């Protein structure tokens, strides 16, 4: 496997693990540090009877968790603005909430281009909801969030509002 493909696979795995960790933090009311340690010690690249879980970019995983916690109020406000009035973030599926928080952390962090963040998290949503329409919903919400958070990256495209 080429280094670029391996790096991309590790980044994708870090994003999936981050969504799982954010979901766990919310559903089990656990701290980011406790969940991060659990994932780094027992989930990422762990060997089980069924096989080995994927390796991940652990720095990206930790950064997403840290930024999601640090900027959660801002990210939730961004998400609320992107959702229709009848669907505040508290009413949506907790896995989708974790997807929006992880993606929002990357959008706020500005380390990854906005279009890449959108594409990566649409793929993550599709992994969690392969039969549903959630991936299209995630695409629409993240597109709105990204255009308002990083408008300069979308200047070459026609506006959407």
Protein Blocks (a to p, Z undefined) as FASTA:
>chain_A
ZZklmmmmmmmmmmmmmmmmmmmmmmnopafklmmmmmmmmmgopacfkbccddddfklm
mmmmmmmmmmmmmmmmmmmmmpcfklcfklmcfklmmmmmmmmmmmmnomacfklmmmmm
mmmmmmmmmmbmklmmmmmmmmmmmmmmmmmlmmmpccdZZ
